[in-house]
Amino acid sequence: MARTLSACCVGGIAALGVAGAVSAGEIDPALGDILRTAAGDEVISTIVYLADQADLELARRDLEVVGATPDVWNTTMVGQLYGIAQATQGDLVATLTDLRDQGRVERFDPYWVANMVRVDAVPAELQALAKRPDVQRVYFNFAIELIEPVSSAADDGGAADGGGGPEDGVLAVRAPEAWALGIDGTGVLVATLDTGVDGSHSSLQDRWAGSLPAYAGHPEWAFFDPVTGWTFPQDDATHGTHTMGSVCGGLPGDQVGVAPGAKYIHAAVIDRVDVETTVADAISAFQWMLNPDSNFLTGWDMPLICSNSWGVATFHGYPECDELFWQFLDNCENSGIMILFAGGNEGFSGVRRPADRATTDFRTFAVGAVNGNNPAWPIAGFSSRGPTFCGPGGAQATKPEIVGPGVDVRSAAPGGGYSLKSGTSMSTPHLNGVAALVRQACPALSVQQVKQILHDTAVDLGAVGDDDDYGWGMVDAFEAVNAALAFCNPSFPPEDVNEDGSVNFADILAVVGAWG
């Protein structure tokens, strides 16, 4: 057992580049500390990044300009990612195969979601791998864990009990007002990476994409379960069912979800049974989400949003601002999947990784929690907050990006019931649902543009502007949907598009208000 810790192209689109290095790779400092104390025959689990990595940023900007469909985003970017891995991993894989035959490598797993390979090997072989010219950096394959709710209680017979009105959190984000515009998430595929989902729950049974005709005979395209091999959504905990309920749960069950018209797929890889979950498990899950049907010529099966309620922190031994996650998460977003992370439940101790990253305004998009049952929306005491020092060059930046309802959130529980939970794990799926509404309102939006809409339309709370309690404020589904609808209207003012392709959604909303 290895040691771990608790080419497609589109007309008019610029050629995709490759970011590479010519010198030998290096051992990440956190891994170096582990190797210095490891026994010579101890097997250490690592992630080996190759020097050649896809540079998708230029293509992303071009796809935004032409308003490409999600299918085009997926097939363009995923084909490039797969092509680079196929073209550059051959020699390393051959070497690893020989070392495995010699008993020097216990296992290795190549990936294409970024150009990297999981390698479980003895220290000497890992040191040798890092010296190869085709290797960029070797990281320790850290364990990851669920961000556990700070409280959990049985159903209290809340407002939606018995099929009544929407839950307080759903009302707080103004989702029903968006539904009244005909925007409820219909046609949008969402995802979570969690403990599983009770696919038979009344509020979710009609939402699993695996029941659609397109998935006939292939439930594995809609439920990724490398642990038990289940082919129908199940949850051997409670967390994943609760979070998915907040994304899209609703009638004929209780109205607990923000986007009840959406369909979902799920990767059940977090805190499963007694199997330790590592970064490699997350990598496998994100790679599956980019191409669930294993056909690189199709993009219909890719979700448009994925929310995550897991992370690691300093108390796990995980370094701040660690870059291990960054490349494969960026590749997912550049391919069309909006990635959301719960900031954590450690209050002023800071946000978890990878939510601490702040290299751009929207990466990584971290979510904090407010009490959505209180009209003043006070920040939850447990909600992790900044500052972070993971900005460009170690610059200070604020966290989180935005907040949502996360206190005593009522949602689905395995077995058909409902429960109350508190945590940023509860606020994050509300953002997933709002993003689904925005994507339905304007399918041509890119991931970055959806984030910008949520940013520009948030209700400012706390200190004026961006701050370390609320970020840019409380998410507002109604205003966000209106901004998306205005953007998709070809008559929106061209002066509201900046030279870099970004859009002044706040200005657009002001114009829409003037039209009314």
DOZAVO-972401 format. One record per residue (C-alpha): x, y, z. Coordinates in steps of 0.001 Angstrom, whole numbers, plus 500000, padded with zeros to 6 digits. Example, Ala and Ser with C-alpha at 12.3 -4.5 7.8 and 13.67 -1.06 7.14 Angstrom:
<pts>
512300495500507800513670498940507140
</pts>
This chain:
<pts>
500000500000500000501431503328498968501861506039501569499391508931501442498190511458503968494803511922506361493173517264468699490072518848467684489850522276466176487148524722465123487136527068462143488180530540463191489594529422466540493262530082467198495605527110467392496043525749470886499480526168472383501654524012474592503301525341477713506506523404478231509905523331479882513275522127478645515173521617481903514807518718484303511865518629486656511827519080490402510477517609493598507767519701495236508972520883498679506148519103500528507091515836498841510779516526499506510085516684503250508355513306503074511092511670501029513795512781503465512239510725506267510962507788504208512530504337504343514290503249501191511720500543500435508652502611501365506209503186498536505159506848498243502151507906496159502791510913493901501436512928490990504000513523488231503318516543486007504970516401482602506721519436481158504405519806478156501008521121479227498147522412477113497797526182477088494085526695476510493777530360477463494032531823473953491471529370472606489210530185475562489173533850474652488478533064470994485623530708471874484098533435474037484219535904471144482361533589468763479842532504471435480675528814470996478228526185472225479175523916475166479678521023472715482276523027470795484028524058474013484253520443475089485372518814471869487886521554471083489591521563474471489279517914475461490636516760472113493695518935472663494228517702476221494029514078475151496243514668472134499078516207474152499010513373476675499084510757473927501937512497472133504234512992475132503649510254477727504919507264475753508543507221476912507654507808480565504992505094480505507469502640478981509973503404481738507328503021484438506213499710482956509768498358483232510105499642486800506816498054487765508034494729486401511116495126488581509046495866491675510371499439491935507014501002491010503884499652492666501387501287490290501033504080487777497980505685486182498281508082483216495829510998482929494922513456480185492762515973482105496220517449482582499401515883481271500330513890484362500730510406485782500074509030489236503164507085490304503449505031493498507115504132493908510083503969496260511955507234496969514963506554494735512793506054491674510790509174492408513989511191492696515115509786489358511793510603487708512083514227488804515393514549486951513887513618483596513703516433481017510085515529480179508997515970483810507983519344485254507277518641488930506516515716491229503915516263493964502850514159496925499438512547496413497810514061499486494663512729501084491586514915500696488492514946502873484918516103503035484301519507504598482047518179507319478983520227508286479320522014511606475867520772512592473312518277511372469807517539512609466767515559511605463918517121509624462129519849511555459026519905509370460169523043507563458360525295505135458515522817502292457389519812504339454692517914502513455298519589499151454741523184500287456694526264499284460400526550498561462893526429501406464213529624502996467592529368501245465931528959497858463849532040498561466852533976499830468710533588496527465505534652494689465280531456492645461451531398492487461524534841490855463771533397488149461407530430487780458611532903487113460598534025484048460589530446482777464161529812483968464439526755486261467576525027484935465848523019482209468324521719479658471344522217481931473468519309483208474985519843486673477338517777488804478741517403492285481746515519493561480676514098496921479697510961498892476999509748496497473330510567495927470129508745496880468766508413493371465417507110494640464670510151496803461369511734495758462920515185495287465729513817493091464411510722491326463361512675488247466643514583488044469243511864487421470483512148483832471109508395483714467353507847483321467274509770480029467076507820476739470529509071475675472064507101478563470230503825477876472506500912478722475218503247480056474455504370483618478208504796484143478006507920481999475925509531484755477286508010487984481018507558488551481714505088491358485211503557491349484793502360494956481815499984494930480896499871491255477285500918491791475532501849488552472506503567490122473017506605492375473334505658496028474757507434499052476431505471501826476686508695503849474261511646503915476259514557502579476019514058498825472248513652498835471852516852500852474088518919498580472495517620495378469076518373496828470068522020497221471204522121493593468170520648491836465786518903494258462071519607494008458618518343493157457211515743493546459369515934496674459896519067498716461146522198496959464666522218498340466633522985495166467511526158493280467382524658489757464679521960489821464602521728486049468241520661485769469528517097485412472533515804487342475453513426487147477632512616490140481111511385491039480960509444494313484607509576495348484721511505498636484833509762502043483586506451500683483471503479503098486939502950504615488933503845501520491177506887501851490475509502499202493430511248497596494052513954495032494294511188492424490664510243493078489586513823492420491666513868489230489925510690488033486528512203488785487202515455486912488596513536483940485407511454483856483288514621483947485069516009480901484206512912478852481723510574480571480930508559477431484632508204476476483871509648473031486081512636472271483808513717469412480823514410471671480312517055474340476628516682475231477445514562478289479685517131480019478136518982482998478266522766482912478770523237486669480451521110489339480383522059493026482806520588495533482528520250499294485996518907499983489411520384500540492574520266502579494178522676505009497381523392506868496318521132509724496413518248507235500042519062506532499068520588503204501021523704502149499308527019501430498990528115497800499948524662496589499659524418492801498933520694492485495235521262491747495526524283489532496281522858486086493580520208485933490944522521487429491836525235484899491598522689482094488112521703483249486979525324483289488565526106479938486680523090478572483358524429479836482786523170483408482378525888486038484125524717489222482911525851492657484532525077496017483238525392499549485643527721501341485690525678504541484241525815508039487307527092509904486226530724510330489139533133510657491667530301510271491425530786506507490040528975503489491023525480502475492977524392499428492378524750496498489848527469497384492696529682498669493996530345495155493529533948493972495656534218490841492727535809488990489461537425490115487593534147489702490093531344490340489449529554492536485784530479493018485326529990496773481941530150498491481201531352502014478066530934504121475441533290505539472290532586507526469674532595504797466893532202507384467671535675508748466613538605506492469847540430507362471927537521505989474621537656508703477869535852507981478060532437509631480686532332512366482129529118510934482446530447507365486119530409506353487392533777505279490509535530504053492747537105503425494692534679501318498252535252500184497856533119497079497507535971494641500008536567491816503504536398493279502124535788496768500051538966496809497277539348499377493718538859498138490237538595499599488275535367500113485626534111499573484363535276496175480672535158497118478304533797499765475094531766499848472712530287502432474578527813504645472962527797508106470313525189509000469738524419505346466927521903504862467499519443502048467170515803501039468451512947503192469035509326502111466030507118502625463458509645501477463532512124504333465014515565504911467568517018507294469099520299508430472810520903507926475091523921508337478351524607506531479888526080503423479117522666501917475489523777502102475985527239500606478055526040497636475304523941495986473035526999496050475629528682493814475667525593491585471906525944491124472082529676490402474806529055487812472522526485486164469776529106485888472241531515484292473419528879481805469832528159480774469160531880480340472196532296478071473862529061476880476517531005474954478159532287478140481604531013479027482580529855482509484370533122483194481375535143482027479009533200484306481313533907487241481443537555486302477642537729486230477415536223489716480061538702490865478432541766489266474892540989490453475655539938494040474051541923496855476878543764498600477089542946502312479466544018505066482203546450504045481562548216500753482844546174497850484891542989498058485719541921501614486978538908503561483621538095505140481168538168502241483383538544499187481284540450496665478116539607498563475048537377498508474230535597495254471092536908493522469554534463491053466938536868489716469381539639488863471917537150487521469340535605485189468254539052483989471876539915483189472281536658481265469086537229479313470217540752478443473592539498477271471964536956474972469789539704473503471687540856470374470682544455471079472682544753474293474957547830474205478292547007472498480081549554474669479562547164477562482084544716476085485667545435477111488729545007474929489696541811476741486276540262476022484894540740479532481445542222479937480139544989482201477082543085483375476281545664486043476017548328483340473840546045481216471478545559484136471236549326484568470243549649480919467701546840481275466225548667484250465984551825482157464173549882479418461592548778481999
</pts>
